[in-house]
Amino acid sequence: MPDRSNPTACLLVIGNEVLSGRTRDANIQYLATRLGELGIPLREVRVIPDVAATIIGTVNEVRARFDHVFTTGGIGPTHDDITSECVAAAFGVPWEKHAAAWARLEPHYQPGAFNPARQRMATLPRGAELIDNPVSIAPGFSIGNVHVMAGVPRIMQAMFEGLAPRLAGGPPIVARAVHAHGLAEGRIAEGLGAIQARYPGLDLGSYPYYRGTGGGVAVVAKGPDAAQAAAAVGEVTALMRDLGGTPIQGEPPV
C-alpha cells in the first residue's frame, strides 16, 4: 500500500454500456478534479465490463495498490447490476440484506412495490458503510478502502460530496499553467524534460492546442507544493521566451 501521507486513488468505471460506446462516461473529470482538491491524486482509471470474474479480480488488484478505490456503475436493480455482490466476493464477506439501506428504501415505494429487483439495491456486503444518495435514495457504500457509487453523474456527484468528508487525504494538488501561441511542442521538449528532472515532485505536462487562429502549446505543473509549481512554471516561461515565444500565464482560451 502506498505511503499514507501521500494517498492515491484508482477509479473503476464498470459497465458494458461504456465499453460499447452507448454511454459516454462523464465522471472521470469530476472525480479527478475533486480528488485533487482533497489531496488524493487519481493515478489510474480502468473501464471494465459487467463480468463477475473481471470485477472481483480487478477490485482485489487495485485495492492492494491504492489507498482509495472508487467504482461507478452497476448498483441498480437489474440483472447486470452486479457490482455490489462482486465487491462482497472480493472481500470474502456475505452479500446480504443491509438493515439501514432496507429501512431507507422500503418506505420510498408504494406498498408491494419494493420488489425483489429493488431489494437488490439494499443488499450489500456485510460490514458496508452507507454513502448517502440525496437524489434517488438508493445508497452507495464503502467497505475497506473501496467506495462504490452510482454511474449516473448527478447521483455520483451527490454521493461523492457526502463521502468526501470521510476521506483521508493529503496536501491539495495545485496546478499552475503557461501557454504560448505559435510555439510548437517539439521546440520545448528538450528543455521541458530538463525542468521536469529538477522538479521530481511535480507532474509537468505539455499539451498542444489548435484554435482558429493557429496552434500553440500549454504546459501545466501539478503537485502538492504550490511554490514548486510556480517555480517550475517560471522556468518554463523563461524557456518559451528564449525560444521566441510570447508566454501567457494560465491555460489558453477555449
N, C-alpha and C positions, 0 to 999 in steps of 0.2 A: 504494500500500500504506500502511496506517496507520502511525503512529509506533510503532516497536518498543518504546519504553519503556512503552507502554500497549497491549499486544496485545489483539486482539479475535478473536472466533470466530463461525463460522456452522455450523449443523448442517443437513445434508440427510438427511431421512428418506425412504428410497427404497423404494417397494413399492406395487403395486396393492392389496394386501390392506389397507393402512392407509387408502387413499383410498376403498375400497369399504365400509369400516366393519367388515369381518370381523375385523380385528386392531386392538386398542387400543394405541397407542404408549405404552410405559412408560419410554422412555429420556430424554425431554426434561428432565424434572425432575432426574433423577440427574445428567445431564451439566451442566445449568445450575448446579447446586449445586457439583459438584466443580470445574468450570472456574472458578467464582467464587473458590473456595478457593485455586486456583493463580494467581489474578490474571489470568485470561483471560476477561473477561466475554462471555457468549453474547449477541450482538447481533441475530441473525436465525436463524429456523428456517423451513425450507421442506419441504413434503411433496410429493414428485414421483413420477410413475409409472415403471414399468419400461419406459420408451421410450428407445431409444438416443439419439436426437437431443436429447431433453429433458435426459437425464443429462449428456451431453457439453457441451451449451451452458451448463447451469447450473453445472457444475463449473468451467468456464473463466471464467464471470462472477464467481463468488464467490471463487475463489482469487486473483483480481486485487484484490479489495476487502478481504479479511480476512487477518489473519496466520495463522490456523489454520482449516481447513475439516475438519469431521468428517462422515463419512457412516455411516449404519446401514442394513443390509439389502442383499440381493441378491448375497451372495457364497457361496451354497451350490452344489449340484451340478446343479440343474435348469435347464431351458431359459430360464426367466425370471430367472435369477440372472445378470444381465449387468453389474453394477456394475464389476467388475474390468476387463473388456475395454473398457468405456466410459471409465474413467479413463485407461487406456492411450491410447485415441484422443484424449482431451482433451489429454494431454501430448505427443502425437505420437510415441510410442515403441511398439515391438513388444509384443504380448501373447504371452508365451512361457513355456515351462517354466522354473520357478524352482527351481534345484537344491536350495537349502536347504529350501524348502517341500516339494518332492518327497521329500526324504530323511526328513522328519518323517512325511508321510502314508503313503507306500507300506508301511512296516513295520507301520503301525497296522491294516492289513486282512489278512485271510486271503489266502494265495497265490491270485492270479487275481481277487480281489475289488476290486482297485484299478483299476476300470474307467474308460472314458473320461469318464463323468459325474463321477466322483470326482477324476479328474485335472484337471478344470476348477478345482478348489479349490487346486491347486498351479501353476496357470498365471496369471502375474501380469505387470504392466507391467515392462519392463526397467528395472533400477535400483531396484526396490521394496525397502524395508527391512521385514522382517517384524515384525508385532505378535504376540507370543505369545498362544496360546489354551490355557490350562491345563485348560479344561473339556472341549473336544471336539477338540483337536489342530489342526484346520484354522485357519491363521493369518489375521489381518488384515494390513494393510500400510500403510506410509507412502511417499509419493512427493512430493517438494517439500513444500509446506505442507498437503497433503491426507492425511487419516488415515482409512482405510477399515476399518470394523468390522462385526461381525455385528449382526443385528437382534434376535436373542433376548436379552432383558435380562440374564440371568445370564452369558451369554457376552460380551456387550458390556461389562458392568461389569468382568469379569475382564481383558478386553483393555485397557480404558482404564486400569486400575490398573497394568498392565505398561508402558503407554505413558507415563503421567503423568511419570515422572522425566526423560523426554527432551524435554518440552515447555518452551519458553522462555516464562515468564510474567512478570507484573509484581507490584505490591503486591496482596496478597489483598483481595478485596472483602468489606467488613464490612457488617453490617446492624444497625440499631437501630430499634425499633418502640415505638409507644404506641397505646393504643386507649381509646375512651370509649363506654360503653354508653349508649344513649338519645340520642346526638348524631348528627344526620343529616349525611351527606356534603356536602349543599348548604350547610350552615351554615358549614363551614370552608373552602369552595372559594376564596373571595377571599383570605383570609388565608394559606392554604396556597400560593397562587400567588406571593404576595409573598415568602414564606420561600424557595421554590424559586429565585426570582430572586437571592436573596442567597447561594445556595449552588450555583453553576453546575456544580461538580464532582461533585454528588450527583444520584442519581435519587430523587426524592421522590414516592412513590406513595400514593394513598388507596384503601382497599378497604372498601366497606360489607359488613357481615355481618349474618346473621339467625340467631337462636337461638330456642329455645322460649320464652324469657322476653323476647323483643324483639330489636331490632336496635341497631346502632351503627356506628362507623367506626374502622378501624385505619389508621395512617399508618406507612410504612416508609421509612427513609432508607438508601440503599445507595451505597457508593463505596469508594475505596481509602484514605480518610483517616478513621480512627476518631474522631478528635477533632471533625472537622467533622460527622460523622454524629451524634455525641452532642449537639453544639451545636444542630444543626437540630431534633432530636427535643425538645430542651429548649424551643426556641421553639414548636414545635407543642403541647407540653404546656401552655405558658402560654396559647396561643390557645384550646385546648379549655376550659381553666379559665375564661377570660374570657367564653366563650360559654355558660357554665353547666354544662359537662360535668364529669365526675369522671375525669380521665385516669389510666390504669393503665399502667405500663411493660410492654412486651412485647406479643406477639401475643395476641388474645383466645383463650380456651379453645375447643377444638373442641366 
